[in-house]
Amino acid sequence: GRASWTTGVAVSGIDGAPTVQVSTPKSSGGGDDPGGMFEYGGCPINMYVDGVPTSLDLYDSVSIRPSKSRGGADRITILYPATNFTVDVDVRISKGSFGCFLDVHVSVPGNYRADETLLGLLGTRTPGDDWVARDGTPLPIPEDRYERLGEPAYKYCVENWGVRDESESIF
């Protein structure tokens, strides 16, 4: 089966707050812009707020701060204080030859934009609609939890949410 490693995440459209981008090249010679690079959790990190290189910092509408996960991983927490919308980015190093990667956790408060339909890679607000197409059509979720982590999960992400047109990307 295939696996994918998250090496970058961008958060945009959260109540007018700036776009935050966090990425890590496979190694410090990975070819990303070294102007935005700093070391965190043993990994090179590129971070931008509205396209401007930055480090862990506090802005008017978004807080970007270092923290630790419950498991002890070095974490970058992106918090939007007006809504408590939170993105936790755990910085990890593979035990193999891949290098650094990001483990991303998103916390959407239950009352966040309660009157709107939210749709994305994480599904919808409707229980059981965790896998949906871009148009909101619910897709079947494998019953076997191991299949939800393997090839079917990879195909779901790539086929439904992979960016194929560079103009769609917020990186």
Z-matrix of the N, CA and C atoms (Angstrom, degrees):
N
C 1 1.429
C 2 1.517 1 111.31
N 3 1.284 2 114.37 1 170.49
C 4 1.455 3 120.87 2 179.19
C 5 1.512 4 110.85 3 -102.03
N 6 1.283 5 114.42 4 158.52
C 7 1.464 6 120.65 5 173.98
C 8 1.512 7 107.31 6 -139.62
N 9 1.293 8 115.08 7 155.11
C 10 1.460 9 118.57 8 175.16
C 11 1.521 10 108.26 9 -126.02
N 12 1.314 11 115.11 10 151.08
C 13 1.448 12 122.30 11 179.34
C 14 1.509 13 107.23 12 -116.57
N 15 1.300 14 116.61 13 130.65
C 16 1.457 15 120.06 14 177.56
C 17 1.522 16 108.24 15 -82.52
N 18 1.316 17 115.60 16 120.58
C 19 1.460 18 119.93 17 177.89
C 20 1.519 19 111.70 18 -117.19
N 21 1.340 20 116.89 19 0.67
C 22 1.453 21 119.66 20 177.69
C 23 1.509 22 111.08 21 -160.56
N 24 1.320 23 115.49 22 148.38
C 25 1.462 24 122.02 23 176.73
C 26 1.527 25 107.12 24 -143.30
N 27 1.333 26 114.89 25 142.17
C 28 1.463 27 120.41 26 175.93
C 29 1.518 28 107.45 27 -130.82
N 30 1.319 29 116.55 28 136.94
C 31 1.456 30 122.73 29 -179.38
C 32 1.518 31 107.33 30 -119.62
N 33 1.340 32 115.99 31 123.72
C 34 1.455 33 120.78 32 -176.32
C 35 1.521 34 109.04 33 -144.07
N 36 1.325 35 116.02 34 156.99
C 37 1.457 36 120.44 35 174.46
C 38 1.506 37 115.18 36 81.31
N 39 1.317 38 118.36 37 16.86
C 40 1.460 39 121.45 38 -179.93
C 41 1.528 40 107.81 39 -91.50
N 42 1.307 41 116.04 40 90.84
C 43 1.465 42 123.50 41 173.68
C 44 1.521 43 114.39 42 49.75
N 45 1.325 44 116.75 43 44.23
C 46 1.457 45 120.53 44 175.17
C 47 1.515 46 115.05 45 77.99
N 48 1.322 47 117.82 46 1.83
C 49 1.473 48 120.82 47 178.92
C 50 1.529 49 109.28 48 -73.34
N 51 1.321 50 117.32 49 161.81
C 52 1.457 51 119.67 50 -178.81
C 53 1.532 52 112.36 51 -66.18
N 54 1.330 53 114.89 52 158.09
C 55 1.466 54 121.35 53 174.85
C 56 1.523 55 108.47 54 -76.53
N 57 1.330 56 116.47 55 131.29
C 58 1.460 57 122.42 56 178.87
C 59 1.527 58 108.11 57 -114.23
N 60 1.328 59 116.26 58 128.08
C 61 1.457 60 122.33 59 178.29
C 62 1.524 61 108.67 60 -120.34
N 63 1.333 62 116.55 61 132.96
C 64 1.460 63 122.24 62 175.71
C 65 1.521 64 106.60 63 -130.95
N 66 1.334 65 116.89 64 130.48
C 67 1.460 66 119.46 65 177.44
C 68 1.520 67 109.86 66 -148.17
N 69 1.340 68 114.40 67 161.48
C 70 1.451 69 121.00 68 175.39
C 71 1.523 70 107.83 69 -137.37
N 72 1.337 71 117.62 70 130.34
C 73 1.461 72 118.70 71 173.35
C 74 1.531 73 108.46 72 -74.65
N 75 1.306 74 117.00 73 167.78
C 76 1.463 75 120.19 74 -179.71
C 77 1.526 76 111.75 75 -60.86
N 78 1.302 77 116.08 76 -30.72
C 79 1.462 78 121.30 77 176.66
C 80 1.521 79 107.25 78 -151.97
N 81 1.306 80 117.26 79 173.72
C 82 1.463 81 118.63 80 -177.92
C 83 1.519 82 111.77 81 -64.64
N 84 1.326 83 118.83 82 -14.84
C 85 1.461 84 122.39 83 175.32
C 86 1.514 85 111.47 84 -101.31
N 87 1.322 86 117.85 85 24.03
C 88 1.456 87 122.89 86 -171.74
C 89 1.506 88 116.12 87 -73.70
N 90 1.315 89 119.36 88 -2.53
C 91 1.442 90 120.52 89 173.23
C 92 1.514 91 115.22 90 94.54
N 93 1.325 92 118.98 91 -4.94
C 94 1.465 93 119.46 92 176.37
C 95 1.520 94 109.32 93 -74.73
N 96 1.314 95 116.15 94 163.28
C 97 1.456 96 122.47 95 -177.62
C 98 1.527 97 110.39 96 -59.58
N 99 1.324 98 118.59 97 111.06
C 100 1.466 99 119.73 98 -178.82
C 101 1.519 100 113.22 99 -68.51
N 102 1.341 101 118.54 100 -12.14
C 103 1.459 102 120.75 101 179.97
C 104 1.517 103 112.47 102 -66.22
N 105 1.311 104 118.02 103 -26.51
C 106 1.450 105 120.86 104 179.81
C 107 1.516 106 112.83 105 -100.69
N 108 1.322 107 117.53 106 7.58
C 109 1.454 108 120.71 107 -170.17
C 110 1.529 109 113.25 108 -91.25
N 111 1.329 110 114.38 109 138.33
C 112 1.457 111 121.89 110 168.72
C 113 1.516 112 107.06 111 -144.74
N 114 1.313 113 117.63 112 164.75
C 115 1.459 114 121.74 113 -178.80
C 116 1.526 115 109.91 114 -93.21
N 117 1.330 116 116.08 115 136.21
C 118 1.467 117 121.01 116 174.97
C 119 1.516 118 107.48 117 -153.09
N 120 1.311 119 116.99 118 131.34
C 121 1.461 120 121.35 119 179.89
C 122 1.518 121 112.62 120 62.02
N 123 1.329 122 117.14 121 26.81
C 124 1.454 123 120.95 122 -179.13
C 125 1.515 124 113.28 123 80.20
N 126 1.328 125 117.81 124 6.92
C 127 1.462 126 122.11 125 -176.87
C 128 1.524 127 111.42 126 -123.61
N 129 1.326 128 116.56 127 148.64
C 130 1.459 129 119.29 128 172.88
C 131 1.530 130 108.97 129 -74.24
N 132 1.308 131 117.27 130 133.99
C 133 1.469 132 122.35 131 -177.71
C 134 1.524 133 109.33 132 -124.81
N 135 1.323 134 115.55 133 134.69
C 136 1.461 135 122.16 134 169.19
C 137 1.520 136 106.18 135 -107.51
N 138 1.308 137 117.41 136 130.51
C 139 1.459 138 120.07 137 178.34
C 140 1.521 139 108.98 138 -139.45
N 141 1.336 140 114.15 139 135.06
C 142 1.452 141 121.35 140 -178.53
C 143 1.520 142 109.45 141 -134.67
N 144 1.308 143 116.63 142 143.51
C 145 1.459 144 122.88 143 171.11
C 146 1.527 145 105.55 144 -120.10
N 147 1.324 146 115.48 145 117.28
C 148 1.469 147 122.17 146 -173.78
C 149 1.528 148 111.78 147 49.79
N 150 1.341 149 116.05 148 41.24
C 151 1.451 150 121.70 149 175.35
C 152 1.511 151 115.85 150 82.04
N 153 1.330 152 117.85 151 -0.97
C 154 1.469 153 121.81 152 -178.92
C 155 1.536 154 108.86 153 -101.07
N 156 1.339 155 118.12 154 126.25
C 157 1.467 156 119.89 155 178.58
C 158 1.527 157 110.75 156 -55.63
N 159 1.324 158 115.34 157 138.87
C 160 1.461 159 120.07 158 -178.51
C 161 1.522 160 109.85 159 -148.83
N 162 1.307 161 115.97 160 171.76
C 163 1.458 162 121.88 161 171.91
C 164 1.523 163 106.24 162 -119.74
N 165 1.301 164 116.27 163 -169.68
C 166 1.465 165 120.05 164 179.56
C 167 1.517 166 108.55 165 -64.00
N 168 1.330 167 117.32 166 123.09
C 169 1.456 168 119.73 167 -170.81
C 170 1.525 169 110.42 168 -159.29
N 171 1.319 170 115.90 169 173.32
C 172 1.458 171 123.38 170 178.30
C 173 1.519 172 109.18 171 -115.88
N 174 1.309 173 115.90 172 129.73
C 175 1.460 174 121.93 173 177.59
C 176 1.523 175 107.32 174 -116.59
N 177 1.320 176 117.84 175 171.94
C 178 1.465 177 120.95 176 -179.30
C 179 1.524 178 112.64 177 -58.84
N 180 1.329 179 117.79 178 -42.86
C 181 1.462 180 119.90 179 -172.69
C 182 1.524 181 114.21 180 -112.14
N 183 1.338 182 117.33 181 1.49
C 184 1.457 183 120.69 182 178.53
C 185 1.525 184 109.14 183 -151.21
N 186 1.323 185 115.46 184 140.48
C 187 1.453 186 122.18 185 177.12
C 188 1.524 187 107.96 186 -111.19
N 189 1.330 188 117.01 187 127.80
C 190 1.465 189 121.98 188 177.56
C 191 1.520 190 105.54 189 -121.25
N 192 1.335 191 116.15 190 113.59
C 193 1.456 192 118.18 191 -173.02
C 194 1.530 193 111.37 192 -141.15
N 195 1.333 194 116.45 193 153.93
C 196 1.459 195 119.74 194 175.55
C 197 1.524 196 109.93 195 -77.79
N 198 1.317 197 115.97 196 148.62
C 199 1.457 198 121.23 197 174.71
C 200 1.524 199 107.82 198 -158.08
N 201 1.309 200 116.79 199 -171.85
C 202 1.469 201 122.63 200 177.99
C 203 1.523 202 108.54 201 -127.87
N 204 1.338 203 116.24 202 142.22
C 205 1.459 204 120.10 203 174.49
C 206 1.527 205 108.50 204 -76.94
N 207 1.323 206 116.25 205 168.44
C 208 1.477 207 118.94 206 177.46
C 209 1.517 208 111.46 207 -59.42
N 210 1.340 209 116.21 208 -30.86
C 211 1.461 210 120.99 209 179.07
C 212 1.514 211 113.74 210 -83.89
N 213 1.341 212 117.28 211 -0.24
C 214 1.452 213 121.22 212 176.37
C 215 1.518 214 115.48 213 94.47
N 216 1.326 215 117.51 214 3.07
C 217 1.471 216 119.51 215 179.04
C 218 1.521 217 110.18 216 -70.07
N 219 1.319 218 115.96 217 147.29
C 220 1.460 219 120.37 218 173.31
C 221 1.519 220 107.53 219 -69.74
N 222 1.313 221 116.68 220 129.92
C 223 1.458 222 122.53 221 -172.01
C 224 1.517 223 110.63 222 -127.91
N 225 1.331 224 115.05 223 141.37
C 226 1.460 225 122.43 224 169.43
C 227 1.518 226 105.57 225 -106.80
N 228 1.330 227 116.90 226 118.45
C 229 1.462 228 121.48 227 179.78
C 230 1.518 229 109.47 228 -102.48
N 231 1.344 230 115.00 229 123.55
C 232 1.458 231 121.83 230 176.89
C 233 1.527 232 105.53 231 -107.02
N 234 1.320 233 116.91 232 111.68
C 235 1.464 234 122.36 233 -175.26
C 236 1.520 235 109.80 234 -119.78
N 237 1.329 236 114.96 235 131.35
C 238 1.461 237 121.56 236 174.08
C 239 1.522 238 106.08 237 -101.64
N 240 1.346 239 118.58 238 97.41
C 241 1.465 240 122.06 239 -170.35
C 242 1.528 241 114.76 240 -61.20
N 243 1.316 242 118.90 241 -28.27
C 244 1.463 243 120.21 242 -178.71
C 245 1.530 244 111.89 243 -65.14
N 246 1.339 245 116.70 244 -27.62
C 247 1.470 246 119.97 245 -175.90
C 248 1.526 247 113.69 246 -124.61
N 249 1.332 248 118.29 247 -11.67
C 250 1.465 249 124.70 248 -172.69
C 251 1.522 250 113.20 249 66.66
N 252 1.335 251 118.19 250 17.14
C 253 1.458 252 122.49 251 171.36
C 254 1.520 253 106.02 252 -65.56
N 255 1.338 254 117.44 253 126.58
C 256 1.461 255 121.39 254 -172.87
C 257 1.516 256 111.45 255 -131.40
N 258 1.319 257 115.89 256 137.95
C 259 1.461 258 121.92 257 172.48
C 260 1.525 259 106.69 258 -123.69
N 261 1.334 260 116.19 259 117.64
C 262 1.462 261 121.73 260 177.23
C 263 1.523 262 108.05 261 -101.87
N 264 1.327 263 116.58 262 125.92
C 265 1.457 264 122.98 263 -178.40
C 266 1.526 265 107.74 264 -115.61
N 267 1.329 266 116.65 265 103.88
C 268 1.457 267 120.89 266 177.90
C 269 1.525 268 108.45 267 -84.57
N 270 1.330 269 116.99 268 127.91
C 271 1.457 270 123.06 269 -179.38
C 272 1.524 271 107.42 270 -93.76
N 273 1.330 272 116.07 271 121.73
C 274 1.466 273 120.46 272 -174.88
C 275 1.530 274 111.14 273 -131.45
N 276 1.323 275 114.98 274 158.26
C 277 1.456 276 122.21 275 175.86
C 278 1.522 277 107.36 276 -119.48
N 279 1.332 278 117.00 277 128.41
C 280 1.463 279 120.02 278 179.93
C 281 1.519 280 110.17 279 -69.07
N 282 1.319 281 115.13 280 152.63
C 283 1.457 282 119.78 281 178.07
C 284 1.525 283 110.55 282 -79.80
N 285 1.334 284 116.76 283 -15.32
C 286 1.458 285 121.57 284 178.03
C 287 1.514 286 110.43 285 -92.50
N 288 1.305 287 115.34 286 -146.07
C 289 1.461 288 120.14 287 -174.97
C 290 1.523 289 113.20 288 -98.90
N 291 1.332 290 118.11 289 3.44
C 292 1.460 291 119.28 290 -174.73
C 293 1.516 292 112.73 291 -67.75
N 294 1.297 293 117.76 292 -42.26
C 295 1.466 294 120.88 293 -178.39
C 296 1.517 295 111.76 294 108.12
N 297 1.307 296 116.60 295 -142.79
C 298 1.458 297 121.61 296 -175.52
C 299 1.526 298 111.64 297 -86.66
N 300 1.330 299 115.83 298 149.87
C 301 1.460 300 121.46 299 175.24
C 302 1.521 301 108.68 300 -151.31
N 303 1.325 302 116.12 301 169.50
C 304 1.465 303 122.54 302 -177.33
C 305 1.516 304 109.64 303 -116.58
N 306 1.306 305 116.53 304 136.74
C 307 1.463 306 123.94 305 175.14
C 308 1.527 307 105.68 306 -111.06
N 309 1.333 308 117.28 307 110.29
C 310 1.459 309 122.01 308 -168.82
C 311 1.530 310 111.18 309 -105.81
N 312 1.334 311 116.12 310 132.49
C 313 1.466 312 123.39 311 178.13
C 314 1.528 313 107.77 312 -125.05
N 315 1.333 314 116.34 313 129.10
C 316 1.458 315 121.49 314 -178.99
C 317 1.523 316 108.84 315 -114.11
N 318 1.340 317 116.28 316 131.22
C 319 1.472 318 121.49 317 176.67
C 320 1.523 319 107.93 318 -117.82
N 321 1.332 320 115.17 319 112.39
C 322 1.457 321 121.24 320 178.82
C 323 1.522 322 107.38 321 -105.10
N 324 1.329 323 118.83 322 115.60
C 325 1.468 324 120.18 323 179.17
C 326 1.531 325 110.71 324 -58.17
N 327 1.328 326 116.27 325 144.68
C 328 1.462 327 121.52 326 -177.57
C 329 1.514 328 114.23 327 -56.97
N 330 1.322 329 117.00 328 -30.46
C 331 1.467 330 119.81 329 -178.22
C 332 1.531 331 112.57 330 -95.89
N 333 1.326 332 118.01 331 6.67
C 334 1.463 333 121.17 332 -178.75
C 335 1.530 334 109.72 333 -68.36
N 336 1.325 335 116.12 334 117.76
C 337 1.470 336 122.44 335 -179.80
C 338 1.532 337 111.15 336 47.27
N 339 1.325 338 115.38 337 46.87
C 340 1.465 339 122.37 338 -174.10
C 341 1.525 340 113.42 339 -56.98
N 342 1.321 341 117.76 340 -26.56
C 343 1.458 342 120.85 341 -178.49
C 344 1.531 343 112.73 342 -90.23
N 345 1.341 344 117.52 343 4.35
C 346 1.460 345 121.61 344 -178.66
C 347 1.515 346 110.76 345 -115.04
N 348 1.324 347 116.10 346 158.54
C 349 1.454 348 121.78 347 172.94
C 350 1.522 349 107.82 348 -88.56
N 351 1.318 350 116.16 349 120.34
C 352 1.460 351 120.98 350 176.34
C 353 1.524 352 107.82 351 -102.24
N 354 1.313 353 116.24 352 137.08
C 355 1.449 354 121.51 353 -174.32
C 356 1.511 355 108.43 354 -146.15
N 357 1.326 356 116.86 355 138.21
C 358 1.451 357 119.83 356 177.61
C 359 1.506 358 112.24 357 176.64
N 360 1.311 359 115.99 358 -167.65
C 361 1.454 360 122.57 359 -179.88
C 362 1.529 361 111.15 360 -53.40
N 363 1.327 362 117.60 361 -31.13
C 364 1.465 363 121.37 362 -178.09
C 365 1.522 364 112.57 363 -85.09
N 366 1.330 365 118.75 364 1.58
C 367 1.460 366 121.97 365 178.33
C 368 1.512 367 112.26 366 98.15
N 369 1.340 368 115.13 367 -148.78
C 370 1.457 369 122.27 368 -179.89
C 371 1.518 370 108.78 369 -124.84
N 372 1.308 371 116.94 370 -175.52
C 373 1.479 372 120.79 371 176.64
C 374 1.524 373 112.05 372 -75.72
N 375 1.323 374 117.55 373 -16.60
C 376 1.462 375 121.77 374 -176.00
C 377 1.521 376 110.29 375 -75.23
N 378 1.341 377 118.42 376 124.57
C 379 1.469 378 120.20 377 177.63
C 380 1.530 379 110.42 378 -56.36
N 381 1.313 380 116.05 379 135.93
C 382 1.457 381 121.23 380 -179.47
C 383 1.515 382 113.69 381 90.10
N 384 1.321 383 118.19 382 -10.32
C 385 1.470 384 121.68 383 178.30
C 386 1.520 385 110.66 384 -101.26
N 387 1.326 386 116.48 385 47.58
C 388 1.454 387 119.89 386 -179.82
C 389 1.522 388 111.96 387 -77.61
N 390 1.329 389 117.21 388 -25.47
C 391 1.461 390 120.98 389 175.98
C 392 1.521 391 107.03 390 -111.77
N 393 1.316 392 117.05 391 115.17
C 394 1.461 393 121.69 392 178.86
C 395 1.527 394 109.65 393 -136.77
N 396 1.334 395 114.91 394 154.43
C 397 1.460 396 120.98 395 173.34
C 398 1.527 397 108.45 396 -77.52
N 399 1.306 398 117.21 397 169.73
C 400 1.469 399 121.00 398 -179.27
C 401 1.524 400 112.51 399 -59.23
N 402 1.337 401 117.18 400 -26.67
C 403 1.466 402 119.96 401 179.66
C 404 1.522 403 112.41 402 -87.65
N 405 1.348 404 118.04 403 2.75
C 406 1.457 405 121.89 404 177.79
C 407 1.514 406 114.50 405 94.37
N 408 1.322 407 118.69 406 -2.71
C 409 1.467 408 121.85 407 179.02
C 410 1.524 409 109.46 408 -66.12
N 411 1.345 410 117.88 409 122.78
C 412 1.468 411 119.90 410 177.80
C 413 1.530 412 110.78 411 -63.43
N 414 1.318 413 116.64 412 139.38
C 415 1.457 414 122.92 413 178.64
C 416 1.528 415 109.02 414 -114.48
N 417 1.332 416 117.34 415 151.48
C 418 1.474 417 119.26 416 -179.23
C 419 1.528 418 111.53 417 -65.10
N 420 1.322 419 115.18 418 138.02
C 421 1.460 420 122.06 419 177.61
C 422 1.522 421 106.93 420 -105.16
N 423 1.339 422 118.53 421 128.17
C 424 1.464 423 119.81 422 178.16
C 425 1.536 424 111.00 423 -55.93
N 426 1.321 425 115.97 424 136.36
C 427 1.470 426 119.46 425 179.90
C 428 1.522 427 111.87 426 -72.41
N 429 1.326 428 116.81 427 -34.17
C 430 1.454 429 121.15 428 179.47
C 431 1.530 430 109.01 429 -75.04
N 432 1.321 431 117.38 430 121.27
C 433 1.459 432 121.07 431 -174.89
C 434 1.522 433 112.39 432 -61.36
N 435 1.338 434 117.97 433 -28.92
C 436 1.462 435 120.05 434 178.73
C 437 1.527 436 111.21 435 -70.32
N 438 1.338 437 117.25 436 -31.72
C 439 1.463 438 120.26 437 176.23
C 440 1.521 439 111.14 438 -71.50
N 441 1.331 440 117.08 439 -24.63
C 442 1.471 441 119.72 440 177.48
C 443 1.522 442 110.88 441 -73.82
N 444 1.325 443 116.88 442 -12.12
C 445 1.457 444 120.77 443 -179.07
C 446 1.523 445 112.38 444 -106.84
N 447 1.323 446 118.45 445 -13.64
C 448 1.463 447 121.81 446 -173.48
C 449 1.508 448 113.68 447 -101.57
N 450 1.338 449 114.35 448 -140.38
C 451 1.462 450 122.39 449 -175.79
C 452 1.534 451 113.00 450 -53.93
N 453 1.348 452 120.36 451 -44.21
C 454 1.473 453 118.71 452 178.86
C 455 1.532 454 112.85 453 -60.10
N 456 1.327 455 117.56 454 -38.71
C 457 1.467 456 120.51 455 179.26
C 458 1.529 457 110.26 456 -67.51
N 459 1.317 458 116.03 457 -41.36
C 460 1.463 459 120.48 458 178.03
C 461 1.532 460 109.89 459 -60.02
N 462 1.335 461 116.14 460 -48.60
C 463 1.471 462 120.09 461 -179.51
C 464 1.525 463 111.03 462 -62.55
N 465 1.348 464 116.98 463 -41.38
C 466 1.462 465 120.09 464 178.97
C 467 1.529 466 110.27 465 -56.86
N 468 1.316 467 116.84 466 -49.25
C 469 1.471 468 120.75 467 -177.59
C 470 1.522 469 111.45 468 -64.66
N 471 1.319 470 117.05 469 -49.15
C 472 1.464 471 120.69 470 -176.12
C 473 1.522 472 111.58 471 -67.17
N 474 1.332 473 116.77 472 -46.94
C 475 1.465 474 120.25 473 -174.89
C 476 1.523 475 113.02 474 -71.72
N 477 1.323 476 118.04 475 -31.58
C 478 1.460 477 120.35 476 -175.59
C 479 1.515 478 114.60 477 -101.84
N 480 1.324 479 118.03 478 -28.76
C 481 1.458 480 119.82 479 -172.69
C 482 1.521 481 114.43 480 -128.41
N 483 1.330 482 117.19 481 -2.21
C 484 1.457 483 120.10 482 177.63
C 485 1.524 484 110.95 483 -65.52
N 486 1.317 485 117.04 484 139.69
C 487 1.463 486 121.86 485 179.26
C 488 1.524 487 107.84 486 -86.78
N 489 1.319 488 115.72 487 114.98
C 490 1.463 489 121.00 488 -179.45
C 491 1.527 490 112.19 489 -102.00
N 492 1.314 491 115.73 490 -22.21
C 493 1.457 492 121.50 491 -178.16
C 494 1.530 493 107.32 492 -112.18
N 495 1.310 494 116.72 493 117.65
C 496 1.467 495 121.49 494 -175.95
C 497 1.527 496 112.59 495 -54.17
N 498 1.326 497 117.70 496 -29.34
C 499 1.465 498 119.97 497 -178.82
C 500 1.534 499 112.37 498 -69.18
N 501 1.349 500 117.84 499 -17.12
C 502 1.469 501 122.13 500 177.12
C 503 1.520 502 112.72 501 -80.66
N 504 1.319 503 116.85 502 -18.33
C 505 1.467 504 121.79 503 -173.61
C 506 1.521 505 111.33 504 -76.15
N 507 1.336 506 115.70 505 144.14
C 508 1.474 507 119.42 506 174.12
C 509 1.536 508 110.58 507 -101.16
N 510 1.338 509 116.96 508 10.21
C 511 1.465 510 120.56 509 173.17
C 512 1.510 511 109.21 510 -84.27
